[in-house]
Amino acid sequence: MTKDTRLVYSTDPALNRKCEKCKELVSECTCEPEVDPKSYRFVAVLRIEKQGRGGKTVTVVDRLPKNELFLKNLCTTLKKKCGAGGTYSTAGKDGVIEIQGDKRETVRAVLEKEGISSKG
Ligand SMILES: [Zn+2]
């Protein structure tokens, strides 16, 4: 009786998928799992900050889910509606979007339309 010693590779496409962030196999990936923004309720916090020595005003949208795609899409929408530049970040504890200028009114209206609660 011969024993089959061939290695069996997984054909499960979910296991052979690569992580979009680190390009490792999902099974090897140690990235922080992304949060599904639809999986929980959150309240975005708006605030105005002065940045740099020039004291440029930015509207900060804090306490957002750490989800790259969600932040990217929301940032794009906000930039378009505000007619201003902006960036997003997942570096901190929460996702953060920054829009140049004092755009609280516009940002609040956009968030409301997207079904996102906000305060500040
Ligand atoms: Zn990864």
Backbone and ligand atoms as CSV (ligand in chain L), in Angstrom:
chain,resi,resn,atom,element,x,y,z
A,1,MET,N,N,0.844,-1.189,0.000
A,1,MET,CA,C,0.000,0.000,0.000
A,1,MET,C,C,0.889,1.254,0.000
A,2,THR,N,N,0.698,2.107,-0.977
A,2,THR,CA,C,1.482,3.347,-1.032
A,2,THR,C,C,0.671,4.507,-0.474
A,3,LYS,N,N,1.435,5.235,0.275
A,3,LYS,CA,C,0.768,6.387,0.905
A,3,LYS,C,C,0.919,7.619,0.009
A,4,ASP,N,N,-0.109,8.329,-0.160
A,4,ASP,CA,C,-0.050,9.544,-0.965
A,4,ASP,C,C,0.589,10.663,-0.130
A,5,THR,N,N,1.809,11.055,-0.565
A,5,THR,CA,C,2.520,12.068,0.224
A,5,THR,C,C,2.530,13.441,-0.449
A,6,ARG,N,N,1.832,13.517,-1.539
A,6,ARG,CA,C,1.807,14.827,-2.201
A,6,ARG,C,C,1.208,15.891,-1.276
A,7,LEU,N,N,1.801,17.047,-1.363
A,7,LEU,CA,C,1.236,18.153,-0.591
A,7,LEU,C,C,-0.077,18.576,-1.234
A,8,VAL,N,N,-1.015,18.801,-0.425
A,8,VAL,CA,C,-2.296,19.254,-0.952
A,8,VAL,C,C,-2.391,20.759,-0.790
A,9,TYR,N,N,-2.476,21.410,-1.934
A,9,TYR,CA,C,-2.622,22.867,-1.888
A,9,TYR,C,C,-4.097,23.232,-1.869
A,10,SER,N,N,-4.375,24.205,-1.135
A,10,SER,CA,C,-5.758,24.641,-1.030
A,10,SER,C,C,-6.213,25.256,-2.349
A,11,THR,N,N,-7.375,24.883,-2.758
A,11,THR,CA,C,-7.943,25.497,-3.957
A,11,THR,C,C,-9.059,26.444,-3.564
A,12,ASP,N,N,-9.195,26.641,-2.276
A,12,ASP,CA,C,-10.207,27.568,-1.801
A,12,ASP,C,C,-9.790,28.985,-2.199
A,13,PRO,N,N,-10.538,29.636,-3.083
A,13,PRO,CA,C,-10.121,30.970,-3.557
A,13,PRO,C,C,-10.023,31.986,-2.415
A,14,ALA,N,N,-10.783,31.776,-1.368
A,14,ALA,CA,C,-10.732,32.718,-0.247
A,14,ALA,C,C,-9.375,32.670,0.439
A,15,LEU,N,N,-8.774,31.473,0.485
A,15,LEU,CA,C,-7.480,31.332,1.151
A,15,LEU,C,C,-6.327,31.764,0.252
A,16,ASN,N,N,-6.540,31.731,-1.051
A,16,ASN,CA,C,-5.481,32.118,-1.974
A,16,ASN,C,C,-5.550,33.600,-2.356
A,17,ARG,N,N,-6.515,34.256,-1.798
A,17,ARG,CA,C,-6.646,35.685,-2.070
A,17,ARG,C,C,-5.499,36.446,-1.437
A,18,LYS,N,N,-5.088,37.530,-2.064
A,18,LYS,CA,C,-4.017,38.341,-1.495
A,18,LYS,C,C,-4.598,39.583,-0.828
A,19,CYS,N,N,-3.972,39.949,0.241
A,19,CYS,CA,C,-4.374,41.160,0.959
A,19,CYS,C,C,-4.056,42.370,0.093
A,20,GLU,N,N,-5.002,43.310,0.006
A,20,GLU,CA,C,-4.772,44.483,-0.839
A,20,GLU,C,C,-3.748,45.440,-0.238
A,21,LYS,N,N,-3.568,45.352,1.069
A,21,LYS,CA,C,-2.652,46.276,1.725
A,21,LYS,C,C,-1.208,45.799,1.645
A,22,CYS,N,N,-0.947,44.560,2.122
A,22,CYS,CA,C,0.439,44.115,2.231
A,22,CYS,C,C,0.812,43.146,1.117
A,23,LYS,N,N,-0.166,42.770,0.289
A,23,LYS,CA,C,0.051,41.867,-0.850
A,23,LYS,C,C,0.463,40.448,-0.427
A,24,GLU,N,N,0.324,40.153,0.863
A,24,GLU,CA,C,0.563,38.784,1.329
A,24,GLU,C,C,-0.726,37.992,1.130
A,25,LEU,N,N,-0.587,36.657,1.209
A,25,LEU,CA,C,-1.790,35.850,1.180
A,25,LEU,C,C,-2.626,36.221,2.396
A,26,VAL,N,N,-3.923,36.179,2.219
A,26,VAL,CA,C,-4.805,36.557,3.314
A,26,VAL,C,C,-4.519,35.716,4.558
A,27,SER,N,N,-4.157,34.440,4.340
A,27,SER,CA,C,-3.872,33.567,5.473
A,27,SER,C,C,-2.587,33.955,6.202
A,28,GLU,N,N,-1.690,34.708,5.523
A,28,GLU,CA,C,-0.420,35.142,6.120
A,28,GLU,C,C,-0.508,36.571,6.630
A,29,CYS,N,N,-1.545,37.238,6.226
A,29,CYS,CA,C,-1.650,38.673,6.487
A,29,CYS,C,C,-1.825,38.967,7.966
A,30,THR,N,N,-1.092,39.983,8.422
A,30,THR,CA,C,-1.222,40.385,9.824
A,30,THR,C,C,-1.795,41.798,9.935
A,31,CYS,N,N,-2.334,42.297,8.817
A,31,CYS,CA,C,-2.918,43.631,8.843
A,31,CYS,C,C,-4.131,43.659,9.779
A,32,GLU,N,N,-4.378,44.835,10.285
A,32,GLU,CA,C,-5.553,45.031,11.113
A,32,GLU,C,C,-6.787,44.828,10.233
A,33,PRO,N,N,-7.723,44.018,10.668
A,33,PRO,CA,C,-8.907,43.816,9.821
A,33,PRO,C,C,-9.694,45.101,9.668
A,34,GLU,N,N,-10.244,45.297,8.490
A,34,GLU,CA,C,-11.001,46.514,8.250
A,34,GLU,C,C,-12.383,46.398,8.867
A,35,VAL,N,N,-12.891,47.537,9.220
A,35,VAL,CA,C,-14.200,47.600,9.845
A,35,VAL,C,C,-15.250,47.797,8.767
A,36,ASP,N,N,-16.328,47.054,8.870
A,36,ASP,CA,C,-17.427,47.264,7.938
A,36,ASP,C,C,-18.278,48.413,8.468
A,37,PRO,N,N,-18.281,49.532,7.734
A,37,PRO,CA,C,-18.999,50.703,8.254
A,37,PRO,C,C,-20.492,50.461,8.431
A,38,LYS,N,N,-21.009,49.412,7.806
A,38,LYS,CA,C,-22.434,49.131,7.942
A,38,LYS,C,C,-22.711,48.218,9.138
A,39,SER,N,N,-21.626,47.697,9.750
A,39,SER,CA,C,-21.808,46.700,10.799
A,39,SER,C,C,-22.067,47.315,12.165
A,40,TYR,N,N,-21.830,48.597,12.294
A,40,TYR,CA,C,-22.118,49.223,13.586
A,40,TYR,C,C,-22.480,50.688,13.404
A,41,ARG,N,N,-23.102,51.240,14.405
A,41,ARG,CA,C,-23.485,52.643,14.342
A,41,ARG,C,C,-22.349,53.496,14.881
A,42,PHE,N,N,-22.089,54.571,14.210
A,42,PHE,CA,C,-21.049,55.474,14.693
A,42,PHE,C,C,-21.523,56.905,14.503
A,43,VAL,N,N,-20.949,57.780,15.267
A,43,VAL,CA,C,-21.269,59.200,15.142
A,43,VAL,C,C,-19.988,59.935,14.797
A,44,ALA,N,N,-19.956,60.513,13.611
A,44,ALA,CA,C,-18.782,61.271,13.186
A,44,ALA,C,C,-18.695,62.567,14.004
A,45,VAL,N,N,-17.486,62.936,14.357
A,45,VAL,CA,C,-17.293,64.167,15.129
A,45,VAL,C,C,-16.601,65.203,14.247
A,46,LEU,N,N,-17.280,66.336,14.081
A,46,LEU,CA,C,-16.722,67.411,13.256
A,46,LEU,C,C,-16.026,68.439,14.141
A,47,ARG,N,N,-14.869,68.900,13.681
A,47,ARG,CA,C,-14.230,70.001,14.380
A,47,ARG,C,C,-13.355,70.789,13.416
A,48,ILE,N,N,-13.072,71.994,13.822
A,48,ILE,CA,C,-12.241,72.878,13.008
A,48,ILE,C,C,-10.859,72.924,13.630
A,49,GLU,N,N,-9.856,72.783,12.794
A,49,GLU,CA,C,-8.485,72.860,13.299
A,49,GLU,C,C,-7.683,73.845,12.460
A,50,LYS,N,N,-6.748,74.466,13.110
A,50,LYS,CA,C,-5.802,75.327,12.386
A,50,LYS,C,C,-4.530,74.517,12.220
A,51,GLN,N,N,-4.025,74.503,11.004
A,51,GLN,CA,C,-2.854,73.668,10.752
A,51,GLN,C,C,-1.654,74.470,10.324
A,52,GLY,N,N,-0.532,74.061,10.780
A,52,GLY,CA,C,0.726,74.645,10.330
A,52,GLY,C,C,0.923,76.061,10.834
A,53,ARG,N,N,2.049,76.631,10.462
A,53,ARG,CA,C,2.368,77.974,10.929
A,53,ARG,C,C,1.481,79.022,10.277
A,54,GLY,N,N,1.031,78.717,9.059
A,54,GLY,CA,C,0.162,79.655,8.356
A,54,GLY,C,C,-1.245,79.687,8.950
A,55,GLY,N,N,-1.527,78.715,9.820
A,55,GLY,CA,C,-2.842,78.666,10.449
A,55,GLY,C,C,-3.966,78.390,9.472
A,56,LYS,N,N,-3.709,77.492,8.522
A,56,LYS,CA,C,-4.733,77.139,7.542
A,56,LYS,C,C,-5.853,76.365,8.234
A,57,THR,N,N,-7.082,76.747,7.963
A,57,THR,CA,C,-8.225,76.099,8.602
A,57,THR,C,C,-8.602,74.821,7.853
A,58,VAL,N,N,-8.821,73.751,8.612
A,58,VAL,CA,C,-9.333,72.521,8.010
A,58,VAL,C,C,-10.530,72.029,8.818
A,59,THR,N,N,-11.463,71.415,8.124
A,59,THR,CA,C,-12.584,70.764,8.781
A,59,THR,C,C,-12.220,69.291,8.967
A,60,VAL,N,N,-12.178,68.860,10.216
A,60,VAL,CA,C,-11.795,67.483,10.521
A,60,VAL,C,C,-13.042,66.663,10.818
A,61,VAL,N,N,-13.162,65.524,10.142
A,61,VAL,CA,C,-14.243,64.585,10.415
A,61,VAL,C,C,-13.603,63.383,11.095
A,62,ASP,N,N,-13.834,63.263,12.385
A,62,ASP,CA,C,-13.164,62.243,13.193
A,62,ASP,C,C,-14.138,61.120,13.560
A,63,ARG,N,N,-13.582,60.072,14.167
A,63,ARG,CA,C,-14.372,58.924,14.654
A,63,ARG,C,C,-15.071,58.175,13.518
A,64,LEU,N,N,-14.441,58.106,12.387
A,64,LEU,CA,C,-15.029,57.349,11.280
A,64,LEU,C,C,-14.507,55.917,11.311
A,65,PRO,N,N,-15.230,54.979,10.699
A,65,PRO,CA,C,-14.746,53.598,10.655
A,65,PRO,C,C,-13.422,53.512,9.895
A,66,LYS,N,N,-12.535,52.654,10.378
A,66,LYS,CA,C,-11.256,52.471,9.690
A,66,LYS,C,C,-11.441,51.511,8.536
A,67,ASN,N,N,-11.935,52.059,7.457
A,67,ASN,CA,C,-12.171,51.253,6.269
A,67,ASN,C,C,-11.737,52.082,5.072
A,68,GLU,N,N,-10.655,51.641,4.454
A,68,GLU,CA,C,-10.001,52.365,3.370
A,68,GLU,C,C,-10.992,52.819,2.294
A,69,LEU,N,N,-11.781,51.868,1.814
A,69,LEU,CA,C,-12.690,52.161,0.705
A,69,LEU,C,C,-13.760,53.165,1.126
A,70,PHE,N,N,-14.297,52.952,2.312
A,70,PHE,CA,C,-15.319,53.841,2.845
A,70,PHE,C,C,-14.778,55.266,2.956
A,71,LEU,N,N,-13.589,55.403,3.543
A,71,LEU,CA,C,-12.988,56.724,3.744
A,71,LEU,C,C,-12.652,57.386,2.411
A,72,LYS,N,N,-12.133,56.585,1.502
A,72,LYS,CA,C,-11.753,57.096,0.196
A,72,LYS,C,C,-12.972,57.656,-0.536
A,73,ASN,N,N,-14.051,56.870,-0.537
A,73,ASN,CA,C,-15.262,57.301,-1.229
A,73,ASN,C,C,-15.874,58.532,-0.572
A,74,LEU,N,N,-15.933,58.512,0.758
A,74,LEU,CA,C,-16.530,59.634,1.475
A,74,LEU,C,C,-15.690,60.894,1.278
A,75,CYS,N,N,-14.379,60.731,1.296
A,75,CYS,CA,C,-13.473,61.860,1.110
A,75,CYS,C,C,-13.676,62.472,-0.284
A,76,THR,N,N,-13.803,61.614,-1.277
A,76,THR,CA,C,-14.024,62.086,-2.645
A,76,THR,C,C,-15.324,62.878,-2.741
A,77,THR,N,N,-16.388,62.350,-2.136
A,77,THR,CA,C,-17.684,63.028,-2.146
A,77,THR,C,C,-17.585,64.381,-1.450
A,78,LEU,N,N,-16.939,64.401,-0.292
A,78,LEU,CA,C,-16.823,65.644,0.480
A,78,LEU,C,C,-16.022,66.697,-0.290
A,79,LYS,N,N,-14.941,66.254,-0.908
A,79,LYS,CA,C,-14.100,67.189,-1.664
A,79,LYS,C,C,-14.895,67.824,-2.802
A,80,LYS,N,N,-15.672,66.976,-3.467
A,80,LYS,CA,C,-16.460,67.437,-4.606
A,80,LYS,C,C,-17.516,68.444,-4.148
A,81,LYS,N,N,-18.251,68.067,-3.096
A,81,LYS,CA,C,-19.343,68.923,-2.608
A,81,LYS,C,C,-18.807,70.217,-2.004
A,82,CYS,N,N,-17.656,70.140,-1.364
A,82,CYS,CA,C,-17.092,71.328,-0.718
A,82,CYS,C,C,-16.276,72.164,-1.703
A,83,GLY,N,N,-15.924,71.573,-2.824
A,83,GLY,CA,C,-15.069,72.259,-3.775
A,83,GLY,C,C,-13.724,72.595,-3.171
A,84,ALA,N,N,-13.234,71.671,-2.350
A,84,ALA,CA,C,-11.975,71.921,-1.644
A,84,ALA,C,C,-11.134,70.651,-1.628
A,85,GLY,N,N,-9.865,70.810,-1.320
A,85,GLY,CA,C,-8.982,69.664,-1.210
A,85,GLY,C,C,-9.211,68.942,0.106
A,86,GLY,N,N,-8.712,67.716,0.177
A,86,GLY,CA,C,-8.872,66.975,1.423
A,86,GLY,C,C,-8.102,65.675,1.388
A,87,THR,N,N,-7.930,65.096,2.564
A,87,THR,CA,C,-7.245,63.815,2.670
A,87,THR,C,C,-7.957,62.949,3.699
A,88,TYR,N,N,-7.631,61.669,3.695
A,88,TYR,CA,C,-8.151,60.791,4.740
A,88,TYR,C,C,-6.990,60.003,5.326
A,89,SER,N,N,-7.202,59.500,6.528
A,89,SER,CA,C,-6.138,58.768,7.203
A,89,SER,C,C,-6.710,57.630,8.032
A,90,THR,N,N,-5.986,56.522,8.045
A,90,THR,CA,C,-6.368,55.402,8.908
A,90,THR,C,C,-5.265,55.149,9.929
A,91,ALA,N,N,-4.386,56.141,10.105
A,91,ALA,CA,C,-3.212,55.947,10.956
A,91,ALA,C,C,-3.553,55.916,12.444
A,92,GLY,N,N,-4.583,56.615,12.827
A,92,GLY,CA,C,-4.920,56.689,14.245
A,92,GLY,C,C,-5.869,55.603,14.695
A,93,LYS,N,N,-6.526,55.864,15.808
A,93,LYS,CA,C,-7.464,54.892,16.384
A,93,LYS,C,C,-8.709,54.790,15.514
A,94,ASP,N,N,-9.101,55.918,14.939
A,94,ASP,CA,C,-10.285,55.968,14.088
A,94,ASP,C,C,-9.907,56.497,12.713
A,95,GLY,N,N,-10.810,56.323,11.767
A,95,GLY,CA,C,-10.618,56.925,10.458
A,95,GLY,C,C,-10.888,58.425,10.547
A,96,VAL,N,N,-10.094,59.203,9.836
A,96,VAL,CA,C,-10.222,60.661,9.883
A,96,VAL,C,C,-10.185,61.213,8.465
A,97,ILE,N,N,-11.056,62.179,8.207
A,97,ILE,CA,C,-11.020,62.895,6.928
A,97,ILE,C,C,-10.800,64.371,7.228
A,98,GLU,N,N,-9.953,65.006,6.456
A,98,GLU,CA,C,-9.714,66.437,6.598
A,98,GLU,C,C,-10.055,67.140,5.293
A,99,ILE,N,N,-10.863,68.165,5.400
A,99,ILE,CA,C,-11.233,68.973,4.237
A,99,ILE,C,C,-10.740,70.399,4.478
A,100,GLN,N,N,-10.111,70.975,3.477
A,100,GLN,CA,C,-9.567,72.318,3.645
A,100,GLN,C,C,-10.672,73.372,3.778
A,101,GLY,N,N,-10.460,74.276,4.698
A,101,GLY,CA,C,-11.410,75.368,4.919
A,101,GLY,C,C,-12.444,75.010,5.971
A,102,ASP,N,N,-13.225,75.987,6.380
A,102,ASP,CA,C,-14.316,75.740,7.324
A,102,ASP,C,C,-15.538,75.320,6.531
A,103,LYS,N,N,-15.739,74.009,6.450
A,103,LYS,CA,C,-16.811,73.473,5.595
A,103,LYS,C,C,-17.815,72.680,6.419
A,104,ARG,N,N,-17.915,73.032,7.682
A,104,ARG,CA,C,-18.779,72.238,8.567
A,104,ARG,C,C,-20.200,72.076,8.044
A,105,GLU,N,N,-20.784,73.179,7.560
A,105,GLU,CA,C,-22.175,73.118,7.099
A,105,GLU,C,C,-22.323,72.127,5.948
A,106,THR,N,N,-21.426,72.241,4.971
A,106,THR,CA,C,-21.489,71.359,3.796
A,106,THR,C,C,-21.220,69.916,4.201
A,107,VAL,N,N,-20.178,69.728,5.040
A,107,VAL,CA,C,-19.815,68.374,5.467
A,107,VAL,C,C,-20.982,67.721,6.203
A,108,ARG,N,N,-21.596,68.500,7.088
A,108,ARG,CA,C,-22.725,67.967,7.859
A,108,ARG,C,C,-23.855,67.532,6.928
A,109,ALA,N,N,-24.136,68.354,5.915
A,109,ALA,CA,C,-25.213,68.050,4.961
A,109,ALA,C,C,-24.898,66.782,4.159
A,110,VAL,N,N,-23.622,66.651,3.767
A,110,VAL,CA,C,-23.216,65.467,2.990
A,110,VAL,C,C,-23.341,64.211,3.855
A,111,LEU,N,N,-22.873,64.294,5.086
A,111,LEU,CA,C,-22.933,63.132,5.989
A,111,LEU,C,C,-24.389,62.706,6.207
A,112,GLU,N,N,-25.234,63.705,6.390
A,112,GLU,CA,C,-26.651,63.421,6.617
A,112,GLU,C,C,-27.238,62.679,5.429
A,113,LYS,N,N,-26.872,63.139,4.230
A,113,LYS,CA,C,-27.368,62.514,3.006
A,113,LYS,C,C,-26.856,61.085,2.872
A,114,GLU,N,N,-25.651,60.828,3.410
A,114,GLU,CA,C,-25.054,59.494,3.342
A,114,GLU,C,C,-25.578,58.603,4.473
A,115,GLY,N,N,-26.439,59.169,5.325
A,115,GLY,CA,C,-26.980,58.397,6.441
A,115,GLY,C,C,-26.020,58.262,7.599
A,116,ILE,N,N,-25.084,59.203,7.705
A,116,ILE,CA,C,-24.090,59.159,8.771
A,116,ILE,C,C,-24.424,60.219,9.823
A,117,SER,N,N,-24.573,59.789,11.059
A,117,SER,CA,C,-24.829,60.734,12.139
A,117,SER,C,C,-23.569,61.518,12.441
A,118,SER,N,N,-23.719,62.776,12.810
A,118,SER,CA,C,-22.547,63.569,13.156
A,118,SER,C,C,-22.891,64.545,14.266
A,119,LYS,N,N,-21.846,64.978,14.951
A,119,LYS,CA,C,-22.018,66.028,15.955
A,119,LYS,C,C,-20.794,66.934,15.907
A,120,GLY,N,N,-20.942,68.102,16.503
A,120,GLY,CA,C,-19.825,69.056,16.510
A,120,GLY,C,C,-20.036,70.155,15.496
L,1,ZN,ZN,ZN,-2.337,42.432,4.824
